[in-house]
Amino acid sequence: LGEIDEVTNEDANFAFINGTEEQKMLGLDPEVGMKVLSNVNTRQDIHSWLRLGFLPIFQDSFGSGNPMQWGYNAAVGGIRVSQQVADGEQCYDGEFAVRFTGSGLCYPTQYPGGGYLQPPLPKVLATSGGDADNNMWVLFEDGWEAGLAQVDEVLRPNGTWLRSGQPEAVTATAPMYNPELNILTLVYAEFYLPRSGKQWARVVAPAILLELYRSIWHIIADVLLCAQVAWMASKEIWGTLLDWREHASRDDGESLVVVLWIRYQRAESSSTAVVTVSFLILCAIWGNFFWMTQQLVETLESPVFGSRLLVGTEQEKVLGLLVLMERAEGIVRYALVVRAARACFLLVAPIKVFLAFSAQPRLSLLTETLKTCFTDVLHFLVIFSVIFTTY
């Protein structure tokens, strides 16, 4: 991944000039690129960088040469270039806008949903959806010259694909496969160029593991954890059933809800219920993530991806690459949900550990202290949050 970042940021050059006579005599490149990704400031620069910098990185993938890019990754299928166009609205001062620009229509100066800074990854991935006219596909099967011609036709400065005068989030995406690690990497080259001036240009490369369980120990750990939580859940369910039967056998006027409420006021029962429910939610999220990954693997095993060059008609190739991109991006988004769920579970799980400390006199000092000061700490946090948000 570091190699991808370095190549796309440093080696994908544009704005070439003729090299010096000394460079030619030494057998060095006769032309030298003077600009890199960070120098992309206009729509014209986007066209030049994609045509002269980004696309040539994948030149071998268009022909019968070595498909391994930079010796580590193989480009898959083709490249998608997408854009997101903002809707216009009335300017703050319509009179000045009409007087000095001839139009009272303005566009937001920040990335939609991302603020003035570079948006997080899920916001960027959202730019790939929407109108199909905002997506352009450069398939490797079309040949190198055909790919260049397509980029020239669509992205040339006087072209109509990039909406002139409107804020444009432009993204070039290339899926790449690494056989040593068995991962699929989505290489995103992204730009946001509103009328107020360039805000950012960057490369991100999220990776997807195509085989989640890489060792027998991963499976054993998950099985043992599931068995432990299942044992706690069954023990708690059995205790709840006993309380229910005891309540049914006596006629003391208390409702079943009150009986259960009294039971789950006990620290041991309530903590077991919280840990069990949290783990079940985590298991559901992880199972969905595993299913999404299997869908991605099935897509790569489909007839369209029968070889490193796509197979089928033009429509089937584009549809296959579209499905691959959508499923891969769905996994990248959902991986953040899995990460957040794991973090939350790691905060909940120690509850049982603290309760176990009560079995030992010295360790029980911790749990007793927490019980005693819980109300005071809670009020302190309320006051602290007010003061913290103020400053």
N, C-alpha and C positions, 0 to 999 in steps of 0.2 A: 504494500500500500504506500509506503514511503517512496518507492521507485515511481509509482504512478503519479504521485503528487509532484515529484521533482521534474519528471519528464514533461508533464503538461504545463507546469508553471515556468520552467526554465528553458526547456529545449524546443517547445513549440513556438518558434519565432515567426515574425512577419516584418514588413517594411524592409525588404532586402535592398542592399546596395552592393555594387561591385567591390570585390576585395582588392587589396593592394597587390602590386607586382611581386612583392616579397612573399605574400601568402600563396600566390599562384606558383611561384618558383618552388616553394616548399611542398607543393601538392596539397595544400589546404583548400577548403571550400572556396570556389571562385566568387561566391556571393555570401554576404554576411547579413543575418537578420538583426535589425537594430532594436526591435521592440518585442516584448513578451506579454503574457496575459494581463499583468497589472497595468500595461500601457493602453489597454482597450478603453477608449473614452467616447467613441461615437458609433453610430450605426455602420459607418464605413469601416471602422476598425473591426467590428464583429465579422463583417464579410471577409476582410483580409486575414484575420486570425484563423477563422474556421477553414478557409481555403488554403492558406499557405502554412499555417501552424498546426492546427488540430487534425485536419483530415490526412495530411501526409504521414502522421504517426502510424496510421492504419493502412499504409499503402500496400504492404505485403498481403493484408487480408483480402484485398480486391482481386488478387491474382493467384497463381499457383506457387508462390514463394513460401517462405517459412511463416506459418501463421502465428508463431509465438512473438508477441510484442515485447520488446526489451528483454527477451529471454525468460520471462516469468508467466505471462498471461497470453491467452489466445482470445482475440475478439470474436464475438458470436453474432452472426446474422447481419447486423448493420448498425447504423447510427440514426437516432431520432433527434431532430431539431424542432423545438416547440417554443411557443411564445404565449405570453399572457398580456392582454391588452386591457387597459383600464377604461371605464366609462367616463365620459365627460360630464361636467357639472358647471353651474354658473360660478364665475370668479367672485372673489371677495369684494372687489370694487369693479362692478361691471362697466361703469363709465370710463374709468382709466383703461380697462382692458380693451374696450372697443376703440378708444381714442388712440392708443399706442400700438395695438397689435391688429386691429381690424376685426377682432372676434371677442365675444364675451364668454367663450367656452374655455374652461380650465380643467386640468386633470390633477389627481392627487400626487403629491411629491414624495410619498413614501410607498414602500412595497405593500401591496394589499395584505393586511393581516400580520405584517411582520415588523412594522415600525421603521424608524430611520436607520437602524443598524441592520446587519446581515441577518435575515430571518433564520430560525432554526430549521432543521432538515425537513420536518413534516410540512412546513409552510412551502418550502421550495418544491417538494414533490407534488404539491397540489397544482402547480402550474402545468403539469403534463396533461391534465384532464380538460374537459370542456369541448369546444367545437373542434371537429376533426380537421377543419381547414387551418387550424393553428398548429398542426403537426406536419412535418415533412420527414419522409423516410429516405435514407440513402442506403440501399442494399449493397452488400459487398459483391453480389453476383453480377451487378450491372457493369462492373469493370471500373478501373481507376479513372479513366478519362470521362466515362459517363457520370461518375460521382462528382468530379470537379465541375462538369458542365451543369449538373443539377444544382450544385451550390451556387454557381455563378448566376444561373437563371433565377433562382428564388431569392438569394440574399444580396444581389448586386445593389449598389447604392441607389440606382434609379428604379429598382424593382418595387412591386406593390405588396409583396408578402409581409414584410415588416411594415406595420402601420405607421406611416409618417406622422410625426408631430405628437404621437400619443406615448405615454409611459410604456415601456416594453420590458418585460422580464423574459429574456431569451435564454434557453437551456439546450445544450447539445449533450446527448446521453449515449454512451456506448457500453453495452454489457460485455464483460470479459471473464473468462474462466481460467482458474489456476489449477492445474492437475495435481500438483504436489499437495496443496492444502484442501483440494476439493471444495473450493468456494467460488461463488459468482459475485463479481464486483461490478457495481454500477458506477461508471465514471461520469460525473456531472461537471460540465463547464458552464457556469452561470453568469449572467450579466443582468444588471438592472439599470436602465438608462432613461430616467424621466426627463421631462423638458427642463427641469431645474438643474440638470447636470448629473454626471455619473455618480452613483452612490456606492456600488461595489461590483467587483468581478472576482470570481473565485472558482476553485475546483474542490469538489468533495467526492469521496469514493467510499460509500458504505459497502461492506462485504456481507455476504449471506452464506452461512454454512449449509451445504447441501446434505450433510450427514450429521444430525444432531448428536447421536450416540456414537462416539468414536472409540469407546472402550467399554469392556464388560463391567468395569467398576462404576461407570456412569449409570448403567442399568441397575446394578446391585444397590447403589446408593439411593436411587429413586424408589426401588421396591421396598427397601428397609424403611424409608421415611413414610411411604404410604402405609406399610404395615403398622408402624408405630401410631400414626394418626388414626387409622382404622380401629386399633385396639382402644385408644382413648375415647373415640366416638362411641364404640359399642358399649364400653363401660358406662359412659354417661347416659346413653339411651336406656340401658338396663336399669340404672338407678332412677331415671325419670319414670319408667314403667312401674317400678316398685312403689314410688311415691303416689302414682296414679291409682294403683290397686289399693294402697292403704287408705287413700282418700275415699275411694268408692265403698270401702268396707265399713266406714263410720259415717255417721250422720251428725256432723258438728256445725253445719250451716256454712262452712267455707266453700267457696267456689274452686274449681280446678285451677283457674287462672291465679288465684291467690296462693294456692299450694305451690304451683310452679314458680311464682314470683319469689316466694320464701326460699325455695331451693336454690334459685340462681342468684340470690343475694349472697350466698356463700362464695368465697373467693375461689375455691377449688373448682366448683361446678361452672361458675361464670367464665373463668379463665380457660377451662377445657373447651367450653362452647365457642369462645372467641377464636381460639387457636384452630379448632376443627373447621369452623366455617371459613376462616381465612385461608386455610390450606385447601379446602375444596374449591374455593374461588380461584386460587393459584393453579390448581390442577386443571380446572376448566380452561383457563387462559393458556396454559402451557400446551394442553391437548389441541386447542385450536391453532396455536402456532406450529405445532408439529404437523397438523393436517395441511396447513397452508404451505409448509415446506415440501411436503410430499406432492402437492399439486404442482409446485414449481418444477420438481424433478420429473413428474409425468409430462409436463410441457416440453422439457428438454429431450425427453425420450420419444416425443411424437414424431410422425413421419416427416413433418416439415423440417425438423432439425435432424434429418437423417445423416448429415455430414456437417462439416464446418461451414459449408455453403448451403444455404436454404434450398429446399426441394419443393417443387410445385409451381403453380401459376403465380403471376405477379400478385394477385389478390390474396392467395393463400399465404404467400411469403409475408406480406405486410400484416395480415391478420395474425399469423403465428408470432411475429416479432412484437405486435401490439399486446397480445395475451401475455407473452413473456415479460414485457416491461410492466404491465399492470400487476401481475402476480408478484414480481420481484419488489416493486415499490410498495405493494401492500404489506409484504413481509417486513420491509425496512420500517414502515410506520408502526406496525404491530409490535416490532421488537422493542420499541420504546415503552409500550404498554406492559410487556413482559418484564422489562427492567424495573418499572415503577411498582408492579405487583410484587416482585421479589423483594424490593426494598421495604415495602410495607409489611410483608410477612416477617422479615428479619427484625422488625420493630416489635411485632406481636409475639413471636416465638419465645423471647426471654421471659415472658410473664410466668410461664411454667417453671422456669429455672429459679426465679425469685421465690416462688411459693415452695419449691423444694428446699430452699435454705432454712425454712422454719423447722425442719426436722432436727437441726443441729443448733445447740444453744448459742454459740458464738456467731454463726452465720445468720441466725434468726434476728440478730440485731438490725440487719439491713432491712428485712421485710417489716419489722415492727416500726422502725424509724419512718419508712415510707408510708405506712398506714397512719401513723400519728400526725405527720406533717403534710399529708396529702391536701387537706383543705387549705392550709396556709400557703402551700406552694402554688395551688391553683389560683388563689387570689393574687399572689405575686405575679404570676404569668399574665394575668389580665392587665394589671397595672403596667407591667413591663412592655407588653405589646402596644398599649396606647402611647407610651412615651417613645418607643422605638419607631412606630409609624409616623409620629409627629416629626422626628428628626430625619 
